[in-house]
Amino acid sequence: MPHLTRTHTGIECSISQDRPNWKISIKYNLKGQTSSAKLIVRQTILDEAIRIADDEVKKSGHVCDGACTDWKVFSD
């Protein structure tokens, strides 16, 4: 099953498939803020799961810079 990860400054995102759903996990460890996490489970397609994760990161006020990574795919 595919597993994707992406990191931002102080934010770690991962997406994994648990058919028929995609699990989207976002962990926030931002300076000056209490650490927190968000788990979203949706029955959708991979492209939509990626969009949801990226939108959630933007909602936190994050603006991507050179330290952010692209999505990386791992297979179990």
PyMOL Python script that loads the backbone (N, CA, C, O; Angstrom):
from pymol import cmd

cmd.read_pdbstr("""\
ATOM      1  N   MET A   1       0.841  -1.179   0.000  1.00  0.00           N
ATOM      2  CA  MET A   1       0.000   0.000   0.000  1.00  0.00           C
ATOM      3  C   MET A   1       0.883   1.237   0.000  1.00  0.00           C
ATOM      4  O   MET A   1       1.902   1.265   0.689  1.00  0.00           O
ATOM      5  N   PRO A   2       0.515   2.246  -0.750  1.00  0.00           N
ATOM      6  CA  PRO A   2       1.343   3.452  -0.795  1.00  0.00           C
ATOM      7  C   PRO A   2       1.256   4.256   0.496  1.00  0.00           C
ATOM      8  O   PRO A   2       0.239   4.255   1.189  1.00  0.00           O
ATOM      9  N   HIS A   3       2.331   4.927   0.788  1.00  0.00           N
ATOM     10  CA  HIS A   3       2.426   5.823   1.934  1.00  0.00           C
ATOM     11  C   HIS A   3       3.206   7.037   1.458  1.00  0.00           C
ATOM     12  O   HIS A   3       4.287   6.896   0.887  1.00  0.00           O
ATOM     13  N   LEU A   4       2.676   8.212   1.685  1.00  0.00           N
ATOM     14  CA  LEU A   4       3.333   9.440   1.242  1.00  0.00           C
ATOM     15  C   LEU A   4       3.668  10.300   2.453  1.00  0.00           C
ATOM     16  O   LEU A   4       2.931  10.319   3.438  1.00  0.00           O
ATOM     17  N   THR A   5       4.788  11.010   2.366  1.00  0.00           N
ATOM     18  CA  THR A   5       5.154  11.953   3.414  1.00  0.00           C
ATOM     19  C   THR A   5       5.622  13.262   2.790  1.00  0.00           C
ATOM     20  O   THR A   5       6.107  13.305   1.660  1.00  0.00           O
ATOM     21  N   ARG A   6       5.458  14.315   3.564  1.00  0.00           N
ATOM     22  CA  ARG A   6       5.935  15.631   3.156  1.00  0.00           C
ATOM     23  C   ARG A   6       6.219  16.422   4.428  1.00  0.00           C
ATOM     24  O   ARG A   6       5.441  16.372   5.381  1.00  0.00           O
ATOM     25  N   THR A   7       7.331  17.151   4.445  1.00  0.00           N
ATOM     26  CA  THR A   7       7.646  17.956   5.617  1.00  0.00           C
ATOM     27  C   THR A   7       7.705  19.432   5.245  1.00  0.00           C
ATOM     28  O   THR A   7       8.085  19.819   4.140  1.00  0.00           O
ATOM     29  N   HIS A   8       7.313  20.221   6.217  1.00  0.00           N
ATOM     30  CA  HIS A   8       7.392  21.670   6.148  1.00  0.00           C
ATOM     31  C   HIS A   8       8.124  22.093   7.422  1.00  0.00           C
ATOM     32  O   HIS A   8       8.364  21.257   8.293  1.00  0.00           O
ATOM     33  N   THR A   9       8.469  23.326   7.544  1.00  0.00           N
ATOM     34  CA  THR A   9       9.103  23.800   8.769  1.00  0.00           C
ATOM     35  C   THR A   9       8.118  23.652   9.922  1.00  0.00           C
ATOM     36  O   THR A   9       7.131  24.383  10.000  1.00  0.00           O
ATOM     37  N   GLY A  10       8.392  22.693  10.826  1.00  0.00           N
ATOM     38  CA  GLY A  10       7.535  22.476  11.989  1.00  0.00           C
ATOM     39  C   GLY A  10       6.266  21.698  11.722  1.00  0.00           C
ATOM     40  O   GLY A  10       5.427  21.580  12.616  1.00  0.00           O
ATOM     41  N   ILE A  11       6.092  21.162  10.523  1.00  0.00           N
ATOM     42  CA  ILE A  11       4.871  20.430  10.179  1.00  0.00           C
ATOM     43  C   ILE A  11       5.255  19.164   9.425  1.00  0.00           C
ATOM     44  O   ILE A  11       6.030  19.212   8.471  1.00  0.00           O
ATOM     45  N   GLU A  12       4.701  18.019   9.865  1.00  0.00           N
ATOM     46  CA  GLU A  12       4.923  16.749   9.171  1.00  0.00           C
ATOM     47  C   GLU A  12       3.581  16.218   8.685  1.00  0.00           C
ATOM     48  O   GLU A  12       2.623  16.132   9.454  1.00  0.00           O
ATOM     49  N   CYS A  13       3.520  15.866   7.408  1.00  0.00           N
ATOM     50  CA  CYS A  13       2.295  15.329   6.816  1.00  0.00           C
ATOM     51  C   CYS A  13       2.537  13.909   6.335  1.00  0.00           C
ATOM     52  O   CYS A  13       3.619  13.586   5.846  1.00  0.00           O
ATOM     53  N   SER A  14       1.526  13.065   6.476  1.00  0.00           N
ATOM     54  CA  SER A  14       1.604  11.735   5.887  1.00  0.00           C
ATOM     55  C   SER A  14       0.219  11.319   5.410  1.00  0.00           C
ATOM     56  O   SER A  14      -0.805  11.710   5.971  1.00  0.00           O
ATOM     57  N   ILE A  15       0.226  10.524   4.368  1.00  0.00           N
ATOM     58  CA  ILE A  15      -1.011  10.003   3.796  1.00  0.00           C
ATOM     59  C   ILE A  15      -0.815   8.509   3.585  1.00  0.00           C
ATOM     60  O   ILE A  15       0.189   8.087   3.012  1.00  0.00           O
ATOM     61  N   SER A  16      -1.764   7.715   4.043  1.00  0.00           N
ATOM     62  CA  SER A  16      -1.694   6.273   3.821  1.00  0.00           C
ATOM     63  C   SER A  16      -3.084   5.760   3.451  1.00  0.00           C
ATOM     64  O   SER A  16      -4.102   6.357   3.799  1.00  0.00           O
ATOM     65  N   GLN A  17      -3.094   4.655   2.747  1.00  0.00           N
ATOM     66  CA  GLN A  17      -4.366   4.093   2.284  1.00  0.00           C
ATOM     67  C   GLN A  17      -4.814   2.977   3.206  1.00  0.00           C
ATOM     68  O   GLN A  17      -4.035   2.093   3.564  1.00  0.00           O
ATOM     69  N   ASP A  18      -6.070   3.030   3.582  1.00  0.00           N
ATOM     70  CA  ASP A  18      -6.738   1.986   4.351  1.00  0.00           C
ATOM     71  C   ASP A  18      -8.063   1.782   3.634  1.00  0.00           C
ATOM     72  O   ASP A  18      -9.098   2.312   4.037  1.00  0.00           O
ATOM     73  N   ARG A  19      -8.003   0.988   2.541  1.00  0.00           N
ATOM     74  CA  ARG A  19      -9.121   0.882   1.605  1.00  0.00           C
ATOM     75  C   ARG A  19     -10.461   0.782   2.285  1.00  0.00           C
ATOM     76  O   ARG A  19     -10.602   0.013   3.236  1.00  0.00           O
ATOM     77  N   PRO A  20     -11.436   1.518   1.845  1.00  0.00           N
ATOM     78  CA  PRO A  20     -11.443   2.400   0.686  1.00  0.00           C
ATOM     79  C   PRO A  20     -11.037   3.833   1.046  1.00  0.00           C
ATOM     80  O   PRO A  20     -11.204   4.743   0.234  1.00  0.00           O
ATOM     81  N   ASN A  21     -10.511   4.037   2.244  1.00  0.00           N
ATOM     82  CA  ASN A  21     -10.213   5.386   2.732  1.00  0.00           C
ATOM     83  C   ASN A  21      -8.744   5.748   2.598  1.00  0.00           C
ATOM     84  O   ASN A  21      -7.879   4.886   2.444  1.00  0.00           O
ATOM     85  N   TRP A  22      -8.488   7.044   2.662  1.00  0.00           N
ATOM     86  CA  TRP A  22      -7.137   7.599   2.792  1.00  0.00           C
ATOM     87  C   TRP A  22      -7.067   8.263   4.152  1.00  0.00           C
ATOM     88  O   TRP A  22      -7.958   9.028   4.522  1.00  0.00           O
ATOM     89  N   LYS A  23      -5.993   7.969   4.910  1.00  0.00           N
ATOM     90  CA  LYS A  23      -5.773   8.590   6.209  1.00  0.00           C
ATOM     91  C   LYS A  23      -4.736   9.696   6.037  1.00  0.00           C
ATOM     92  O   LYS A  23      -3.625   9.454   5.565  1.00  0.00           O
ATOM     93  N   ILE A  24      -5.107  10.889   6.419  1.00  0.00           N
ATOM     94  CA  ILE A  24      -4.254  12.065   6.298  1.00  0.00           C
ATOM     95  C   ILE A  24      -3.886  12.505   7.715  1.00  0.00           C
ATOM     96  O   ILE A  24      -4.755  12.873   8.505  1.00  0.00           O
ATOM     97  N   SER A  25      -2.604  12.464   8.022  1.00  0.00           N
ATOM     98  CA  SER A  25      -2.122  12.838   9.341  1.00  0.00           C
ATOM     99  C   SER A  25      -1.235  14.074   9.225  1.00  0.00           C
ATOM    100  O   SER A  25      -0.329  14.129   8.394  1.00  0.00           O
ATOM    101  N   ILE A  26      -1.510  15.061  10.071  1.00  0.00           N
ATOM    102  CA  ILE A  26      -0.718  16.293  10.070  1.00  0.00           C
ATOM    103  C   ILE A  26      -0.302  16.573  11.507  1.00  0.00           C
ATOM    104  O   ILE A  26      -1.144  16.711  12.394  1.00  0.00           O
ATOM    105  N   LYS A  27       1.012  16.655  11.729  1.00  0.00           N
ATOM    106  CA  LYS A  27       1.552  16.933  13.064  1.00  0.00           C
ATOM    107  C   LYS A  27       2.207  18.301  13.044  1.00  0.00           C
ATOM    108  O   LYS A  27       3.071  18.585  12.214  1.00  0.00           O
ATOM    109  N   TYR A  28       1.776  19.148  13.980  1.00  0.00           N
ATOM    110  CA  TYR A  28       2.285  20.505  14.079  1.00  0.00           C
ATOM    111  C   TYR A  28       3.221  20.617  15.282  1.00  0.00           C
ATOM    112  O   TYR A  28       2.848  20.254  16.398  1.00  0.00           O
ATOM    113  N   ASN A  29       4.406  21.107  15.060  1.00  0.00           N
ATOM    114  CA  ASN A  29       5.365  21.372  16.127  1.00  0.00           C
ATOM    115  C   ASN A  29       5.987  22.739  15.830  1.00  0.00           C
ATOM    116  O   ASN A  29       7.179  22.853  15.542  1.00  0.00           O
ATOM    117  N   LEU A  30       5.152  23.758  15.909  1.00  0.00           N
ATOM    118  CA  LEU A  30       5.555  25.110  15.530  1.00  0.00           C
ATOM    119  C   LEU A  30       6.114  25.863  16.731  1.00  0.00           C
ATOM    120  O   LEU A  30       5.600  25.744  17.843  1.00  0.00           O
ATOM    121  N   LYS A  31       7.155  26.627  16.501  1.00  0.00           N
ATOM    122  CA  LYS A  31       7.783  27.400  17.577  1.00  0.00           C
ATOM    123  C   LYS A  31       6.766  28.306  18.246  1.00  0.00           C
ATOM    124  O   LYS A  31       5.981  28.982  17.582  1.00  0.00           O
ATOM    125  N   GLY A  32       6.793  28.309  19.577  1.00  0.00           N
ATOM    126  CA  GLY A  32       5.911  29.173  20.337  1.00  0.00           C
ATOM    127  C   GLY A  32       4.488  28.674  20.463  1.00  0.00           C
ATOM    128  O   GLY A  32       3.640  29.366  21.028  1.00  0.00           O
ATOM    129  N   GLN A  33       4.205  27.482  19.947  1.00  0.00           N
ATOM    130  CA  GLN A  33       2.857  26.922  20.022  1.00  0.00           C
ATOM    131  C   GLN A  33       2.900  25.517  20.616  1.00  0.00           C
ATOM    132  O   GLN A  33       3.915  24.825  20.524  1.00  0.00           O
ATOM    133  N   THR A  34       1.808  25.109  21.217  1.00  0.00           N
ATOM    134  CA  THR A  34       1.694  23.758  21.733  1.00  0.00           C
ATOM    135  C   THR A  34       1.616  22.791  20.555  1.00  0.00           C
ATOM    136  O   THR A  34       0.917  23.049  19.575  1.00  0.00           O
ATOM    137  N   SER A  35       2.338  21.674  20.660  1.00  0.00           N
ATOM    138  CA  SER A  35       2.285  20.659  19.599  1.00  0.00           C
ATOM    139  C   SER A  35       0.866  20.121  19.477  1.00  0.00           C
ATOM    140  O   SER A  35       0.153  19.984  20.471  1.00  0.00           O
ATOM    141  N   SER A  36       0.468  19.820  18.255  1.00  0.00           N
ATOM    142  CA  SER A  36      -0.867  19.272  18.024  1.00  0.00           C
ATOM    143  C   SER A  36      -0.835  18.389  16.785  1.00  0.00           C
ATOM    144  O   SER A  36       0.135  18.380  16.026  1.00  0.00           O
ATOM    145  N   ALA A  37      -1.913  17.655  16.603  1.00  0.00           N
ATOM    146  CA  ALA A  37      -2.007  16.765  15.442  1.00  0.00           C
ATOM    147  C   ALA A  37      -3.443  16.737  14.955  1.00  0.00           C
ATOM    148  O   ALA A  37      -4.383  16.998  15.706  1.00  0.00           O
ATOM    149  N   LYS A  38      -3.587  16.412  13.683  1.00  0.00           N
ATOM    150  CA  LYS A  38      -4.909  16.308  13.065  1.00  0.00           C
ATOM    151  C   LYS A  38      -4.931  15.030  12.242  1.00  0.00           C
ATOM    152  O   LYS A  38      -3.977  14.740  11.519  1.00  0.00           O
ATOM    153  N   LEU A  39      -6.011  14.266  12.346  1.00  0.00           N
ATOM    154  CA  LEU A  39      -6.197  13.060  11.545  1.00  0.00           C
ATOM    155  C   LEU A  39      -7.497  13.214  10.772  1.00  0.00           C
ATOM    156  O   LEU A  39      -8.553  13.468  11.351  1.00  0.00           O
ATOM    157  N   ILE A  40      -7.406  13.058   9.458  1.00  0.00           N
ATOM    158  CA  ILE A  40      -8.565  13.164   8.577  1.00  0.00           C
ATOM    159  C   ILE A  40      -8.669  11.855   7.811  1.00  0.00           C
ATOM    160  O   ILE A  40      -7.683  11.402   7.228  1.00  0.00           O
ATOM    161  N   VAL A  41      -9.829  11.251   7.801  1.00  0.00           N
ATOM    162  CA  VAL A  41     -10.063  10.009   7.058  1.00  0.00           C
ATOM    163  C   VAL A  41     -11.152  10.277   6.045  1.00  0.00           C
ATOM    164  O   VAL A  41     -12.256  10.691   6.400  1.00  0.00           O
ATOM    165  N   ARG A  42     -10.841  10.039   4.779  1.00  0.00           N
ATOM    166  CA  ARG A  42     -11.800  10.309   3.701  1.00  0.00           C
ATOM    167  C   ARG A  42     -11.794   9.171   2.688  1.00  0.00           C
ATOM    168  O   ARG A  42     -10.752   8.586   2.391  1.00  0.00           O
ATOM    169  N   GLN A  43     -12.975   8.871   2.166  1.00  0.00           N
ATOM    170  CA  GLN A  43     -13.087   7.949   1.042  1.00  0.00           C
ATOM    171  C   GLN A  43     -13.010   8.816  -0.204  1.00  0.00           C
ATOM    172  O   GLN A  43     -13.988   9.450  -0.600  1.00  0.00           O
ATOM    173  N   THR A  44     -11.824   8.832  -0.818  1.00  0.00           N
ATOM    174  CA  THR A  44     -11.571   9.724  -1.933  1.00  0.00           C
ATOM    175  C   THR A  44     -10.460   9.133  -2.796  1.00  0.00           C
ATOM    176  O   THR A  44     -10.095   7.969  -2.627  1.00  0.00           O
ATOM    177  N   ILE A  45      -9.930   9.916  -3.703  1.00  0.00           N
ATOM    178  CA  ILE A  45      -8.799   9.486  -4.521  1.00  0.00           C
ATOM    179  C   ILE A  45      -7.523  10.128  -3.964  1.00  0.00           C
ATOM    180  O   ILE A  45      -7.585  11.091  -3.200  1.00  0.00           O
ATOM    181  N   LEU A  46      -6.390   9.593  -4.348  1.00  0.00           N
ATOM    182  CA  LEU A  46      -5.114  10.073  -3.825  1.00  0.00           C
ATOM    183  C   LEU A  46      -4.898  11.559  -4.086  1.00  0.00           C
ATOM    184  O   LEU A  46      -4.484  12.285  -3.182  1.00  0.00           O
ATOM    185  N   ASP A  47      -5.167  12.022  -5.292  1.00  0.00           N
ATOM    186  CA  ASP A  47      -4.958  13.438  -5.611  1.00  0.00           C
ATOM    187  C   ASP A  47      -5.760  14.351  -4.685  1.00  0.00           C
ATOM    188  O   ASP A  47      -5.285  15.415  -4.288  1.00  0.00           O
ATOM    189  N   GLU A  48      -6.962  13.935  -4.350  1.00  0.00           N
ATOM    190  CA  GLU A  48      -7.796  14.727  -3.446  1.00  0.00           C
ATOM    191  C   GLU A  48      -7.235  14.679  -2.019  1.00  0.00           C
ATOM    192  O   GLU A  48      -7.266  15.690  -1.318  1.00  0.00           O
ATOM    193  N   ALA A  49      -6.730  13.537  -1.585  1.00  0.00           N
ATOM    194  CA  ALA A  49      -6.120  13.427  -0.254  1.00  0.00           C
ATOM    195  C   ALA A  49      -4.917  14.359  -0.142  1.00  0.00           C
ATOM    196  O   ALA A  49      -4.723  15.000   0.890  1.00  0.00           O
ATOM    197  N   ILE A  50      -4.119  14.435  -1.189  1.00  0.00           N
ATOM    198  CA  ILE A  50      -2.965  15.342  -1.213  1.00  0.00           C
ATOM    199  C   ILE A  50      -3.445  16.792  -1.127  1.00  0.00           C
ATOM    200  O   ILE A  50      -2.875  17.589  -0.382  1.00  0.00           O
ATOM    201  N   ARG A  51      -4.476  17.131  -1.876  1.00  0.00           N
ATOM    202  CA  ARG A  51      -5.016  18.493  -1.847  1.00  0.00           C
ATOM    203  C   ARG A  51      -5.530  18.847  -0.453  1.00  0.00           C
ATOM    204  O   ARG A  51      -5.308  19.957   0.031  1.00  0.00           O
ATOM    205  N   ILE A  52      -6.214  17.907   0.187  1.00  0.00           N
ATOM    206  CA  ILE A  52      -6.733  18.137   1.543  1.00  0.00           C
ATOM    207  C   ILE A  52      -5.582  18.418   2.507  1.00  0.00           C
ATOM    208  O   ILE A  52      -5.642  19.360   3.297  1.00  0.00           O
ATOM    209  N   ALA A  53      -4.531  17.594   2.439  1.00  0.00           N
ATOM    210  CA  ALA A  53      -3.380  17.790   3.330  1.00  0.00           C
ATOM    211  C   ALA A  53      -2.731  19.145   3.086  1.00  0.00           C
ATOM    212  O   ALA A  53      -2.446  19.878   4.034  1.00  0.00           O
ATOM    213  N   ASP A  54      -2.498  19.477   1.838  1.00  0.00           N
ATOM    214  CA  ASP A  54      -1.874  20.760   1.511  1.00  0.00           C
ATOM    215  C   ASP A  54      -2.741  21.938   1.965  1.00  0.00           C
ATOM    216  O   ASP A  54      -2.218  22.933   2.467  1.00  0.00           O
ATOM    217  N   ASP A  55      -4.056  21.832   1.792  1.00  0.00           N
ATOM    218  CA  ASP A  55      -4.966  22.898   2.220  1.00  0.00           C
ATOM    219  C   ASP A  55      -4.940  23.065   3.741  1.00  0.00           C
ATOM    220  O   ASP A  55      -4.971  24.192   4.236  1.00  0.00           O
ATOM    221  N   GLU A  56      -4.883  21.956   4.487  1.00  0.00           N
ATOM    222  CA  GLU A  56      -4.830  22.028   5.947  1.00  0.00           C
ATOM    223  C   GLU A  56      -3.563  22.735   6.412  1.00  0.00           C
ATOM    224  O   GLU A  56      -3.598  23.515   7.364  1.00  0.00           O
ATOM    225  N   VAL A  57      -2.448  22.467   5.744  1.00  0.00           N
ATOM    226  CA  VAL A  57      -1.195  23.138   6.095  1.00  0.00           C
ATOM    227  C   VAL A  57      -1.320  24.636   5.835  1.00  0.00           C
ATOM    228  O   VAL A  57      -0.884  25.443   6.656  1.00  0.00           O
ATOM    229  N   LYS A  58      -1.903  25.013   4.716  1.00  0.00           N
ATOM    230  CA  LYS A  58      -2.085  26.435   4.398  1.00  0.00           C
ATOM    231  C   LYS A  58      -2.989  27.125   5.422  1.00  0.00           C
ATOM    232  O   LYS A  58      -2.773  28.288   5.760  1.00  0.00           O
ATOM    233  N   LYS A  59      -4.011  26.398   5.918  1.00  0.00           N
ATOM    234  CA  LYS A  59      -4.924  26.966   6.913  1.00  0.00           C
ATOM    235  C   LYS A  59      -4.190  27.346   8.195  1.00  0.00           C
ATOM    236  O   LYS A  59      -4.634  28.232   8.925  1.00  0.00           O
ATOM    237  N   SER A  60      -3.068  26.679   8.471  1.00  0.00           N
ATOM    238  CA  SER A  60      -2.304  26.987   9.687  1.00  0.00           C
ATOM    239  C   SER A  60      -1.526  28.287   9.541  1.00  0.00           C
ATOM    240  O   SER A  60      -0.918  28.764  10.499  1.00  0.00           O
ATOM    241  N   GLY A  61      -1.547  28.861   8.331  1.00  0.00           N
ATOM    242  CA  GLY A  61      -0.822  30.094   8.076  1.00  0.00           C
ATOM    243  C   GLY A  61       0.556  29.855   7.486  1.00  0.00           C
ATOM    244  O   GLY A  61       1.303  30.806   7.253  1.00  0.00           O
ATOM    245  N   HIS A  62       0.900  28.607   7.245  1.00  0.00           N
ATOM    246  CA  HIS A  62       2.213  28.266   6.701  1.00  0.00           C
ATOM    247  C   HIS A  62       2.324  28.715   5.247  1.00  0.00           C
ATOM    248  O   HIS A  62       1.386  28.580   4.462  1.00  0.00           O
ATOM    249  N   VAL A  63       3.491  29.250   4.910  1.00  0.00           N
ATOM    250  CA  VAL A  63       3.827  29.585   3.530  1.00  0.00           C
ATOM    251  C   VAL A  63       5.077  28.780   3.190  1.00  0.00           C
ATOM    252  O   VAL A  63       6.107  28.922   3.848  1.00  0.00           O
ATOM    253  N   CYS A  64       4.991  27.942   2.172  1.00  0.00           N
ATOM    254  CA  CYS A  64       6.118  27.077   1.821  1.00  0.00           C
ATOM    255  C   CYS A  64       7.351  27.894   1.420  1.00  0.00           C
ATOM    256  O   CYS A  64       7.254  28.972   0.833  1.00  0.00           O
ATOM    257  N   ASP A  65       8.509  27.332   1.761  1.00  0.00           N
ATOM    258  CA  ASP A  65       9.788  27.935   1.387  1.00  0.00           C
ATOM    259  C   ASP A  65      10.736  26.819   0.960  1.00  0.00           C
ATOM    260  O   ASP A  65      10.309  25.676   0.800  1.00  0.00           O
ATOM    261  N   GLY A  66      11.988  27.128   0.777  1.00  0.00           N
ATOM    262  CA  GLY A  66      12.965  26.153   0.302  1.00  0.00           C
ATOM    263  C   GLY A  66      13.200  24.983   1.242  1.00  0.00           C
ATOM    264  O   GLY A  66      13.748  23.965   0.820  1.00  0.00           O
ATOM    265  N   ALA A  67      12.800  25.097   2.512  1.00  0.00           N
ATOM    266  CA  ALA A  67      12.984  24.007   3.474  1.00  0.00           C
ATOM    267  C   ALA A  67      11.895  22.942   3.359  1.00  0.00           C
ATOM    268  O   ALA A  67      12.052  21.847   3.899  1.00  0.00           O
ATOM    269  N   CYS A  68      10.815  23.237   2.680  1.00  0.00           N
ATOM    270  CA  CYS A  68       9.713  22.287   2.535  1.00  0.00           C
ATOM    271  C   CYS A  68      10.063  21.244   1.474  1.00  0.00           C
ATOM    272  O   CYS A  68      10.744  21.545   0.493  1.00  0.00           O
ATOM    273  N   THR A  69       9.589  20.022   1.682  1.00  0.00           N
ATOM    274  CA  THR A  69       9.862  18.952   0.722  1.00  0.00           C
ATOM    275  C   THR A  69       8.632  18.681  -0.131  1.00  0.00           C
ATOM    276  O   THR A  69       7.515  19.053   0.229  1.00  0.00           O
ATOM    277  N   ASP A  70       8.851  18.034  -1.257  1.00  0.00           N
ATOM    278  CA  ASP A  70       7.748  17.548  -2.080  1.00  0.00           C
ATOM    279  C   ASP A  70       7.247  16.245  -1.465  1.00  0.00           C
ATOM    280  O   ASP A  70       7.885  15.687  -0.573  1.00  0.00           O
ATOM    281  N   TRP A  71       6.112  15.767  -1.941  1.00  0.00           N
ATOM    282  CA  TRP A  71       5.590  14.496  -1.478  1.00  0.00           C
ATOM    283  C   TRP A  71       6.519  13.367  -1.926  1.00  0.00           C
ATOM    284  O   TRP A  71       6.930  13.311  -3.085  1.00  0.00           O
ATOM    285  N   LYS A  72       6.843  12.469  -0.990  1.00  0.00           N
ATOM    286  CA  LYS A  72       7.674  11.294  -1.282  1.00  0.00           C
ATOM    287  C   LYS A  72       6.827  10.050  -1.079  1.00  0.00           C
ATOM    288  O   LYS A  72       6.098   9.942  -0.094  1.00  0.00           O
ATOM    289  N   VAL A  73       6.924   9.109  -2.015  1.00  0.00           N
ATOM    290  CA  VAL A  73       6.126   7.898  -1.980  1.00  0.00           C
ATOM    291  C   VAL A  73       6.955   6.733  -1.477  1.00  0.00           C
ATOM    292  O   VAL A  73       8.079   6.518  -1.931  1.00  0.00           O
ATOM    293  N   PHE A  74       6.396   5.979  -0.534  1.00  0.00           N
ATOM    294  CA  PHE A  74       7.000   4.762  -0.013  1.00  0.00           C
ATOM    295  C   PHE A  74       5.994   3.641  -0.215  1.00  0.00           C
ATOM    296  O   PHE A  74       4.788   3.877  -0.140  1.00  0.00           O
ATOM    297  N   SER A  75       6.459   2.440  -0.467  1.00  0.00           N
ATOM    298  CA  SER A  75       5.578   1.279  -0.592  1.00  0.00           C
ATOM    299  C   SER A  75       5.846   0.326   0.560  1.00  0.00           C
ATOM    300  O   SER A  75       6.993   0.073   0.926  1.00  0.00           O
ATOM    301  N   ASP A  76       4.762  -0.197   1.125  1.00  0.00           N
ATOM    302  CA  ASP A  76       4.895  -1.164   2.230  1.00  0.00           C
ATOM    303  C   ASP A  76       5.219  -2.530   1.700  1.00  0.00           C
ATOM    304  O   ASP A  76       5.369  -3.473   2.477  1.00  0.00           O
TER     305      ASP A  76
END
""", "prot")
cmd.dss("prot")
cmd.show_as("cartoon", "prot")
cmd.util.cbc("prot")
cmd.orient("prot")
